[in-house]
């Protein structure tokens, strides 16, 4: 997760306005609650991805993420409204359990618990060389509360390349994350994510992004589904 200057944000809600989905996540890490607001836009095509990347110019950082999502064979965790992800980044691994939004529209609540592990350990888990339930951390403890001592299987695995660029809007710097996600069926998704520290400038940010997309001839389309949900659909796995 990228960190921006901390500002108090009321409530742990996701809401939509004017076609943009704003997500305020609660993340528990070492007992601390953090809130996050996220704008997600669907770029739609490789051509639009190149237009945006070309406009942004020199990037601050590029990373390849390898992601694996786990559940019991009968999808008990998903049916209880949670998803468990293990991610290998360039220099570290992450174990994350997050709630699956049960309500689309004006108010969606999503909670998240995340712990860092070694990158090699994350790769071992994703490649099924190590049991994720053998870990001793808060996300796995939460999963045990949901499914007991049941074993988990890997549901889906996919990779994404993330490019990060600081972008100035109305005298504030925001971190743009441009993702290219490759799924096991050979399909590729492209999207833009922007993380905020508060909701005060949403209208200004929306207007700036709309103008930017219009100038680049990119349709302004919000991305309403998580990568996990899209991966499940592509793999024809039920997660209702």
C-alpha positions in Angstrom: 0.0 0.0 0.0 1.3 3.5 -0.8 1.4 6.0 1.9 0.3 9.6 1.5 0.2 12.4 4.2 -2.2 11.2 6.9 -5.5 13.1 7.3 -8.5 12.0 9.4 -11.2 10.5 7.2 -14.6 9.8 8.7 -16.1 6.3 8.2 -15.1 3.1 6.6 -17.2 3.2 3.4 -16.9 2.9 -0.3 -19.2 5.1 -2.3 -19.7 6.0 -6.0 -20.2 9.4 -7.6 -20.3 10.4 -11.2 -19.0 7.1 -12.4 -16.0 6.9 -10.0 -15.8 4.3 -7.3 -14.3 5.7 -4.1 -13.1 3.1 -1.6 -12.2 3.8 2.0 -10.5 0.7 3.3 -9.8 -0.1 7.0 -6.4 -1.8 7.3 -5.3 -3.4 10.5 -1.6 -3.7 10.9 0.0 -4.4 14.2 -3.2 -3.3 15.9 -3.5 0.0 14.1 -6.4 1.1 12.0 -5.7 3.0 8.8 -8.1 4.3 6.2 -7.6 4.5 2.5 -9.6 6.1 -0.3 -9.0 4.7 -3.8 -10.2 5.7 -7.3 -10.1 2.9 -9.9 -10.5 3.6 -13.6 -10.6 1.0 -16.4 -8.2 1.9 -19.2 -9.9 -0.7 -21.5 -7.0 -1.5 -23.9 -3.3 -1.6 -24.4 -3.5 1.4 -26.7 -5.1 3.5 -23.9 -2.5 2.1 -21.4 0.3 3.3 -23.7 -1.3 6.7 -24.1 -1.5 7.2 -20.4 2.0 5.9 -19.7 3.4 8.0 -22.5 1.8 11.1 -21.1 3.1 10.5 -17.6 6.6 10.2 -18.8 9.4 9.2 -16.4 8.0 6.9 -13.7 9.1 6.8 -10.0 8.9 3.1 -9.6 8.0 -0.1 -11.5 7.3 -3.4 -9.8 6.0 -6.9 -10.8 3.6 -8.5 -8.4 2.9 -12.2 -8.3 -0.4 -12.9 -6.6 -2.1 -16.0 -5.3 -5.5 -16.2 -3.7 -6.5 -19.1 -1.4 -9.6 -20.6 0.0 -11.0 -24.0 1.1 -12.2 -26.3 -1.7 -15.8 -25.5 -0.8 -15.0 -21.8 -0.9 -15.9 -21.4 2.8 -13.8 -18.2 3.1 -15.4 -16.5 0.1 -18.9 -17.5 1.3 -18.2 -15.8 4.6 -17.2 -12.6 2.7 -13.4 -12.8 2.8 -10.5 -13.2 0.4 -6.9 -14.3 1.3 -4.1 -13.0 -1.0 -0.4 -13.7 -0.9 1.7 -11.4 -3.0 5.4 -11.4 -3.9 6.7 -7.9 -4.7 10.3 -7.0 -5.7 11.8 -7.0 -2.2 9.1 -8.4 0.1 6.0 -10.5 0.4 2.5 -9.6 1.7 -0.3 -11.6 3.3 -3.6 -9.9 3.1 -7.1 -10.8 4.1 -9.8 -8.5 2.9 -13.6 -8.5 3.0 -15.4 -8.9 -0.3 -17.9 -6.0 -0.8 -21.4 -7.3 -0.5 -23.1 -4.1 -1.6 -22.4 -2.2 -4.8 -23.5 1.4 -5.2 -23.4 4.2 -2.7 -22.0 2.4 0.3 -19.7 -0.6 0.4 -17.7 -1.6 3.4 -14.3 -3.4 3.0 -11.9 -4.3 5.8 -8.3 -5.4 5.4 -5.7 -7.0 7.6 -2.1 -7.2 6.2 1.3 -8.5 7.3 4.7 -8.5 5.7 6.7 -11.7 5.1 9.9 -12.5 3.2 9.6 -12.5 -0.6 11.0 -16.1 -0.8 8.4 -17.2 1.7 5.6 -15.6 -0.4 6.8 -17.3 -3.5 7.0 -20.7 -1.8 3.3 -20.3 -0.7 2.1 -19.1 -4.1 3.9 -22.0 -5.8 2.4 -24.4 -3.3 5.7 -25.3 -1.7 4.6 -24.0 1.7 1.2 -24.0 3.4 -0.1 -20.5 4.0 -1.9 -21.7 7.1 1.4 -22.5 8.7 2.1 -18.8 9.1 1.8 -17.1 12.4 0.4 -13.6 11.7 -2.8 -11.6 12.0 -4.3 -12.3 8.5 -3.9 -16.1 8.9 -5.3 -15.9 12.5 -8.3 -14.2 11.0 -8.7 -16.9 8.4 -8.6 -19.5 11.1 -11.4 -17.8 12.8 -13.5 -18.1 9.6 -12.7 -21.6 8.5 -11.1 -23.4 11.5 -8.3 -25.8 10.7 -9.4 -26.6 7.2 -6.7 -26.7 4.5 -6.6 -24.1 1.8 -6.1 -24.5 -1.9 -4.9 -21.9 -4.4 -7.9 -20.6 -6.3 -6.2 -18.3 -8.8 -2.8 -16.9 -9.6 -1.9 -13.9 -11.7 0.8 -11.3 -12.2 0.6 -7.5 -12.7 3.2 -4.9 -13.5 2.6 -1.6 -11.6 4.1 1.7 -12.6 3.9 4.5 -10.0 4.0 8.2 -10.8 3.5 11.3 -8.6 1.0 13.6 -10.3 0.1 17.1 -9.3 -3.6 18.1 -9.0 -4.6 21.5 -7.6 -1.3 22.0 -5.7 -1.4 18.5 -4.2 0.7 15.5 -5.2 -1.1 12.2 -5.7 0.4 8.8 -6.4 -0.9 7.3 -9.6 -0.6 3.5 -10.0 -1.0 2.2 -13.6 -1.5 -1.6 -13.7 -1.1 -4.1 -16.4 -2.6 -7.4 -15.1 -2.0 -10.7 -16.9 -4.4 -13.6 -16.2 -3.9 -17.3 -16.7 -6.4 -17.4 -19.6 -4.1 -15.1 -21.5 -6.2 -12.0 -21.1 -4.8 -8.7 -19.9 -6.5 -5.8 -18.0 -5.2 -2.2 -17.8 -6.3 0.2 -15.1 -5.4 3.3 -13.2 -5.6 3.6 -9.4 -5.2 6.7 -7.4 -4.9 6.7 -3.6 -6.1 9.7 -1.5 -5.7 10.7 2.1 -9.1 12.4 2.4 -12.3 13.2 0.4 -12.1 16.9 0.4 -10.8 17.3 -3.2 -12.8 14.5 -4.9 -14.6 16.8 -7.3 -11.4 18.6 -8.3 -9.6 15.3 -8.8 -12.5 13.9 -10.8 -12.6 16.9 -13.1 -8.8 16.8 -13.6 -8.9 13.1 -14.5 -11.8 13.5 -16.8 -10.0 16.3 -18.6 -6.8 14.3 -18.8 -8.6 11.2 -20.2 -10.5 13.4 -22.7 -7.3 15.0 -23.9 -5.8 11.6 -24.4 -9.0 10.2 -26.1 -9.4 7.6 -23.4 -12.9 6.7 -22.3 -13.6 7.6 -18.7 -14.8 4.3 -17.2 -14.8 3.3 -13.5 -13.5 -0.2 -12.6 -16.1 -1.7 -10.3 -14.5 -5.2 -9.8 -11.4 -6.2 -8.0 -8.7 -8.1 -9.8 -9.6 -11.1 -7.6 -13.2 -11.2 -8.7 -12.2 -10.8 -12.4 -9.7 -13.6 -12.0 -12.4 -15.9 -10.5 -14.7 -15.1 -13.4 -12.0 -15.8 -16.0 -11.3 -19.1 -14.3 -15.0 -19.9 -14.1 -14.9 -20.2 -10.3 -18.0 -19.3 -8.3 -17.4 -16.9 -5.5 -20.9 -15.7 -4.7 
